[in-house]
């Protein structure tokens, strides 16, 4: 009986991990396009979550993101990643202009196999993801215009026990924005039966 329960939980975790990893792929691409980090010509349209999204066709960037997401996928499976941050940085001054923060909470499955369980429909999860991506697109209405070349960095906050490949990830500055110059906007969230993702963006405001 214990064996069946472990197997069922494992399948649920893998499915949730796949959904969350896929969300990060499209969220990062949407942010990089909307904030002009890469030229618009570097992106092409795809259909996902019942809407049109833009995804990079720059091979170097695509390969980089694939490596990042493969590791994130492993951390999600072991429950050892608590937050992902995409920081947009001014290329010349190295000043952090925006921090897109995604908090990750792992919800433990019920231990009592006889207890009634509620499985959240994937269509409902995809609808929540669709709303977040639409909200990311709409942030251009309030985020300051970026009129200088920028680069980006992805930070992962993991538990001390996490297996961190030294050739891909290094300890780094949190790339924070000074509190006196930071404005924050909370975005929508989404959840599966296993994970909950809370999103927000902090941006530099000198006004």
Legacy VTK file of the C-alpha trace (Angstrom):
# vtk DataFile Version 3.0
C-alpha trace
ASCII
DATASET POLYDATA
POINTS 207 float
0.000 0.000 0.000
2.842 2.371 0.871
4.478 1.563 -2.449
1.324 2.578 -4.381
1.069 5.842 -2.498
4.720 6.754 -3.163
4.339 6.002 -6.868
1.176 8.071 -7.169
2.828 11.013 -5.397
5.882 10.747 -7.635
3.785 10.941 -10.812
1.921 13.960 -9.433
5.199 15.693 -8.554
6.666 15.044 -12.006
3.561 16.365 -13.731
3.495 19.492 -11.586
7.218 20.045 -12.079
6.758 19.881 -15.845
3.949 22.466 -15.713
5.964 24.837 -13.522
9.154 24.504 -15.597
7.186 25.160 -18.779
5.622 28.249 -17.199
9.068 29.650 -16.361
10.189 29.121 -19.957
7.326 31.201 -21.347
7.443 33.777 -18.538
11.160 34.453 -19.100
10.691 34.722 -22.871
7.729 37.074 -22.425
9.691 39.335 -20.054
12.779 39.447 -22.291
10.601 40.390 -25.272
8.362 42.906 -23.505
11.296 44.682 -21.825
13.348 44.848 -25.009
16.348 42.951 -23.659
16.650 41.299 -27.080
15.498 42.673 -30.458
11.917 41.797 -31.400
13.237 40.121 -34.575
14.841 37.473 -32.339
11.408 36.145 -31.363
8.740 34.136 -33.153
5.102 33.482 -32.322
3.845 30.214 -30.824
0.447 29.104 -29.566
0.363 28.094 -25.905
-2.228 28.263 -23.099
-4.836 29.301 -25.661
-2.970 32.465 -26.639
-0.132 33.684 -28.837
3.243 33.972 -27.080
6.650 35.096 -28.288
9.635 32.791 -27.876
13.269 33.431 -28.722
14.763 31.972 -31.888
18.276 33.102 -30.907
20.063 29.743 -30.606
22.573 30.888 -27.988
19.820 32.268 -25.744
17.608 29.231 -26.361
20.416 26.849 -25.353
21.214 28.923 -22.272
17.598 28.930 -21.119
17.283 25.184 -21.789
20.287 24.501 -19.504
18.873 26.775 -16.794
15.416 25.189 -16.960
16.814 21.636 -16.918
18.472 22.409 -13.593
15.388 24.178 -12.253
13.407 21.059 -13.161
15.745 18.905 -11.047
15.504 21.302 -8.099
11.702 21.319 -8.320
11.641 17.514 -8.193
13.700 17.527 -4.987
11.841 20.490 -3.471
15.114 22.382 -3.063
14.348 25.650 -4.905
12.324 28.347 -3.145
12.636 31.336 -5.462
13.666 32.276 -8.992
14.564 35.845 -9.927
15.044 37.367 -13.368
17.024 40.588 -12.989
17.255 43.129 -15.807
20.462 45.149 -15.573
21.710 48.258 -17.384
24.580 47.075 -19.587
26.902 50.027 -19.025
26.323 50.985 -15.383
25.421 47.442 -14.185
22.518 48.997 -12.280
19.593 46.683 -11.571
16.484 48.135 -13.214
13.948 45.358 -12.550
13.666 42.175 -10.502
10.981 39.685 -11.518
10.498 37.400 -8.527
8.783 34.011 -8.505
8.338 32.422 -5.070
7.927 28.644 -5.124
6.128 26.737 -2.374
6.007 22.956 -2.315
2.747 21.584 -0.921
3.089 18.113 0.556
0.550 15.557 -0.739
-1.824 14.091 1.882
-0.347 11.152 3.794
-3.653 9.408 4.470
-4.469 7.421 1.343
-8.067 6.923 2.409
-8.662 10.678 2.707
-10.626 12.255 -0.166
-8.343 14.028 -2.603
-9.130 16.871 -4.963
-7.144 17.002 -8.162
-7.013 20.427 -9.749
-7.908 20.273 -13.465
-5.028 21.136 -15.793
-7.358 23.470 -17.701
-7.779 25.539 -14.531
-3.998 25.642 -13.964
-3.422 26.758 -17.560
-6.030 29.474 -17.180
-4.199 30.834 -14.110
-0.908 30.733 -16.042
-2.560 32.542 -18.964
-3.636 35.364 -16.637
-0.095 35.772 -15.256
1.438 35.937 -18.738
-1.177 38.485 -19.828
-0.359 40.504 -16.729
3.365 40.424 -17.576
2.491 41.827 -21.011
0.334 44.567 -19.464
3.142 45.741 -17.134
4.443 47.913 -19.980
1.653 50.326 -19.024
3.313 51.211 -15.709
6.959 50.080 -15.824
9.447 52.860 -16.653
10.574 52.947 -20.279
13.992 51.331 -20.685
15.914 53.330 -23.292
19.383 51.903 -22.737
20.957 48.515 -23.589
20.273 45.871 -20.951
21.340 42.360 -20.034
19.694 39.861 -17.701
20.627 37.381 -15.026
18.658 34.521 -13.500
19.123 33.852 -9.797
17.955 30.734 -7.978
17.469 30.563 -4.227
17.926 26.972 -3.062
18.187 25.017 0.156
21.653 24.326 1.563
21.285 20.659 0.651
20.602 21.416 -3.033
22.941 19.939 -5.616
24.349 23.002 -7.399
26.512 22.395 -10.532
29.590 24.582 -10.064
30.089 25.068 -13.812
26.608 26.555 -14.310
25.725 28.369 -11.077
27.868 30.540 -8.804
27.163 32.532 -5.651
26.382 36.079 -6.684
25.143 39.453 -5.550
21.332 39.479 -5.092
21.156 42.356 -7.601
18.766 44.181 -5.317
17.306 47.635 -5.937
17.828 50.131 -3.095
14.676 50.278 -0.971
14.390 54.055 -1.375
14.268 53.684 -5.167
12.198 50.520 -5.454
8.532 50.146 -6.344
6.839 46.742 -6.183
3.790 45.317 -7.887
2.356 41.945 -6.936
1.254 39.821 -9.874
-1.163 36.930 -10.009
-0.291 33.464 -8.752
-1.023 29.924 -9.872
-1.004 26.559 -8.188
-1.018 22.855 -8.969
-1.727 20.037 -6.547
1.952 20.173 -5.566
3.370 23.673 -6.196
2.254 27.256 -5.680
3.940 30.106 -7.586
3.635 33.707 -6.367
4.885 36.416 -8.738
5.865 40.066 -8.334
8.029 42.680 -10.034
10.190 45.295 -8.348
11.471 48.180 -10.460
13.771 51.161 -10.037
11.880 54.416 -9.768
13.890 57.619 -9.410
10.823 59.896 -9.703
LINES 1 208
207 0 1 2 3 4 5 6 7 8 9 10 11 12 13 14 15 16 17 18 19 20 21 22 23 24 25 26 27 28 29 30 31 32 33 34 35 36 37 38 39 40 41 42 43 44 45 46 47 48 49 50 51 52 53 54 55 56 57 58 59 60 61 62 63 64 65 66 67 68 69 70 71 72 73 74 75 76 77 78 79 80 81 82 83 84 85 86 87 88 89 90 91 92 93 94 95 96 97 98 99 100 101 102 103 104 105 106 107 108 109 110 111 112 113 114 115 116 117 118 119 120 121 122 123 124 125 126 127 128 129 130 131 132 133 134 135 136 137 138 139 140 141 142 143 144 145 146 147 148 149 150 151 152 153 154 155 156 157 158 159 160 161 162 163 164 165 166 167 168 169 170 171 172 173 174 175 176 177 178 179 180 181 182 183 184 185 186 187 188 189 190 191 192 193 194 195 196 197 198 199 200 201 202 203 204 205 206
